[in-house]
Every structure is written in structure tokens, then in C-alpha cells.
Amino acid sequence: MKPTYLADSYDHVKRVLIEASSSPHWLAAMLLTVPMSKAQIDGYKTFLRVDAPRQFLSSPLPLERDHFFQALRELADNAKANILLDPCTGLKMNNRFRPKMREYLSLSEFVSLSVSSDRLLLCFDQSLSRGLEGADRAAKLAALKSKGVSGFYFKSHVSFLCASCSVENVKNWANSLFSIGIPNTRLQSNFNLGLRKSV
């Protein structure tokens, strides 16, 4: 995430998805490539209505990042909070993405934040091959399912991954989107929504 993009159209979609979750407590972790000022952090928190601990927003993501995600997981566990993950580019299937690794979240890092928890995870993801977006989303959803994580993509001008180890919580999230008029064709899932889906 780059601070110059704060409150853009992508953030409007994030806000809709967060509000549809019907969950009052969200922690945000922007995988920054450049530092953010206090004013930018405050604006981000206010617009998205999330809690954004400064240690996860004020500095670029470290290259050695295991401690970063461990601290985020522990904070979310203690606060019983959901997590918004806001990488600059999106979710990668593997860890082989140096030297631009700060722009991505790996699938294993994403899974590590959901294990042994029923929290919701929301991740911005435009790391998809042009013309093969549906297939790429399906591959990521299949990989998550193999790890016990249920999820769906909200397909807008870019994609947003919504997931949890609790399939019931993810179904409720999807149903909340349907209840506010989101068509089911906007969702691509790795579980049965009970509705026809398109990819």
C-alpha cells in the first residue's frame, strides 16, 4: 500500500466489505513500501473505521518479516479482532518474490494469520495474471482450502480476498453482501454458497 492512494476507489470497496462483515473490531496492517505520517494513519483509520496500531503502519515492512506477522497475530488474538491486510500489490502463492517482496503477502503468511482462529481476514489482491484472473483466483482459493481456510473473492475492478477458518463466518459475510444488493456473480468461493457462481 502507498499512502498516496488513501481513500481511493479501492478503499471504498474495503469499507463496504468491512461494514458487511457485521464485525465491530478490525485491525489494519498495511504492507508499506514507504513510511506513513501520523495524519495519513489517522485518515486511513477514520475512513475505513479500523484500528491501526502504529507499529504496523508507520514504517515499511521489514524484509525479515516473521516477527511482524507473529506480533500482528498475537495482537489480533488478544483483541479478538479481524485483520485487514493491505499489501501494495497482493497475494503470492509462494515466497519467491524478492526484491519486491514488500509489495506482496505470501499465501503461507496469510494462512498463518488464520490458523486456530475464527477471525475474518480481508486482503487486497491484484496479483493476478491478465486474462487469467478467474483461474488465478481459483488456484489461490484451492490452496487455502487445502489448508483449512474457507474464502471467497469479491470481484470488482480489482479483487479482494475474504477468508476465515470458520466457513460459517465466511458464509455469513457473503450473505450480508447479498442482503445489501451485491449480485452473487461478484463472488468466487472455495465452498458452496448455495447459489450459482461465475468466474
C-alpha positions in Angstrom: 0.0 0.0 0.0 1.2 3.5 -0.9 0.0 6.5 1.2 -0.8 8.4 -2.0 -3.7 6.0 -2.6 -5.5 6.6 0.6 -9.3 6.9 0.2 -9.2 5.9 -3.4 -11.9 3.7 -5.0 -10.2 0.5 -3.7 -10.6 1.9 -0.1 -14.3 2.5 -0.8 -14.6 -1.2 -1.6 -12.7 -2.2 1.5 -15.0 -0.1 3.6 -18.1 -1.8 2.1 -16.6 -5.2 2.8 -15.7 -4.4 6.4 -19.1 -2.9 7.1 -20.8 -6.0 5.6 -18.8 -8.3 7.9 -21.1 -7.1 10.8 -18.0 -7.3 13.0 -17.1 -4.2 15.0 -13.4 -4.7 15.5 -10.8 -4.8 12.7 -7.1 -4.3 12.9 -5.3 -3.0 9.8 -1.8 -3.8 8.6 -0.6 -2.0 5.5 2.4 -3.7 4.0 4.1 -0.4 3.3 6.8 0.3 0.8 7.3 3.9 2.2 6.6 5.4 5.6 3.3 7.0 6.6 2.8 10.2 8.5 0.5 10.4 11.6 -2.0 12.4 9.6 -2.1 9.7 6.9 -2.5 7.0 9.5 -5.4 8.9 11.2 -7.1 9.5 7.9 -6.8 5.8 7.0 -8.2 4.7 10.4 -11.1 7.2 10.2 -12.1 6.4 6.6 -12.0 2.6 7.0 -13.2 2.6 10.6 -10.4 0.3 11.7 -7.9 0.2 14.5 -4.4 0.7 13.0 -1.7 0.1 15.6 1.2 2.4 14.7 3.8 -0.4 14.7 2.0 -1.9 11.7 1.6 1.3 9.7 4.4 3.8 10.4 7.3 2.1 8.7 7.9 -0.1 5.6 7.5 -3.8 6.1 10.8 -5.3 7.2 12.5 -7.8 4.8 12.8 -10.3 7.7 9.1 -10.3 8.5 8.2 -13.4 10.6 8.3 -11.3 13.8 6.0 -8.7 12.1 3.3 -11.3 11.4 3.7 -13.0 14.8 3.2 -9.7 16.6 0.1 -9.0 14.4 -1.4 -12.4 15.1 -0.8 -12.1 18.9 -2.4 -8.6 18.9 -5.4 -9.8 17.0 -5.7 -12.8 19.3 -5.7 -10.6 22.4 -8.1 -8.1 21.0 -10.4 -10.8 19.4 -10.1 -8.8 16.2 -10.3 -9.4 12.5 -7.5 -8.4 10.2 -7.4 -6.2 7.1 -4.2 -6.9 5.1 -3.3 -4.1 2.7 -0.3 -5.0 0.5 0.8 -2.8 -2.3 0.2 -5.5 -5.0 -1.4 -8.6 -3.5 -1.1 -12.2 -2.5 1.6 -14.5 -3.9 1.3 -18.3 -4.0 4.9 -18.7 -2.9 7.7 -16.8 -1.1 9.9 -16.3 -4.2 9.3 -12.6 -4.8 12.4 -10.8 -3.9 13.5 -8.0 -4.5 9.9 -6.5 -4.5 8.7 -8.6 -1.5 7.4 -5.6 0.4 4.7 -5.3 -2.2 3.3 -8.8 -1.6 1.9 -11.1 1.0 2.6 -14.8 0.7 0.0 -17.4 0.9 1.8 -19.0 3.9 1.8 -15.7 5.7 -1.9 -15.2 5.1 -2.7 -18.7 6.4 -0.6 -18.2 9.5 -2.9 -15.3 10.5 -6.0 -17.5 10.3 -4.8 -20.7 12.0 -6.6 -21.7 15.2 -8.9 -18.8 15.0 -12.4 -17.9 13.6 -11.3 -14.4 12.8 -12.1 -12.9 9.4 -9.3 -11.8 7.1 -9.6 -9.3 4.2 -6.8 -8.9 1.7 -6.4 -6.6 -1.3 -5.2 -8.7 -4.2 -4.3 -7.5 -7.7 -1.5 -10.1 -8.1 -3.4 -11.9 -10.9 -2.4 -12.7 -14.5 -4.2 -10.5 -17.1 -6.8 -12.6 -18.8 -6.4 -15.4 -16.3 -7.8 -13.7 -13.3 -10.5 -16.3 -12.6 -8.1 -19.2 -12.9 -5.6 -17.5 -10.6 -8.2 -16.7 -8.0 -9.4 -20.4 -8.2 -5.8 -21.6 -7.6 -5.4 -19.4 -4.6 -8.8 -20.5 -3.2 -7.9 -24.1 -3.7 -4.6 -23.7 -1.9 -6.4 -22.0 1.0 -9.0 -24.8 1.2 -6.2 -27.4 1.4 -5.0 -25.6 4.5 -8.5 -25.5 6.1 -9.3 -21.9 5.2 -12.6 -21.0 3.6 -12.9 -18.0 1.5 -14.3 -16.0 -1.4 -13.1 -13.3 -3.7 -15.1 -10.2 -4.2 -14.5 -9.3 -7.8 -14.5 -5.6 -8.5 -12.1 -3.5 -10.6 -9.6 -5.4 -8.6 -10.1 -8.5 -6.4 -10.4 -8.7 -2.6 -10.0 -12.0 -0.7 -12.3 -12.6 2.2 -11.5 -15.6 4.4 -11.6 -17.5 7.7 -11.0 -20.9 9.2 -14.7 -20.7 10.1 -16.8 -21.5 7.0 -19.9 -20.3 8.9 -18.4 -16.9 9.5 -17.4 -16.5 5.8 -20.9 -17.7 4.7 -22.5 -15.1 6.9 -20.2 -12.4 5.4 -21.2 -13.4 1.9 -24.9 -13.4 2.9 -24.5 -9.9 4.3 -23.2 -8.8 0.9 -26.1 -10.4 -0.9 -28.5 -8.7 1.6 -27.3 -5.2 0.5 -27.8 -6.0 -3.1 -24.4 -7.3 -4.2 -25.0 -9.9 -7.0 -23.7 -13.4 -6.5 -21.8 -13.1 -9.7 -19.4 -10.8 -7.9 -18.2 -13.7 -5.6 -15.9 -16.6 -6.4 -15.6 -19.0 -3.5 -14.0 -22.3 -2.4 -17.2 -23.5 -0.7 -20.8 -23.9 -1.6 -22.7 -20.6 -1.3 -25.9 -22.3 -2.4 -26.1 -20.0 -5.3 -24.8 -20.1 -8.9 -21.4 -18.5 -9.2 -19.4 -17.3 -12.2 -15.7 -17.0 -12.6 
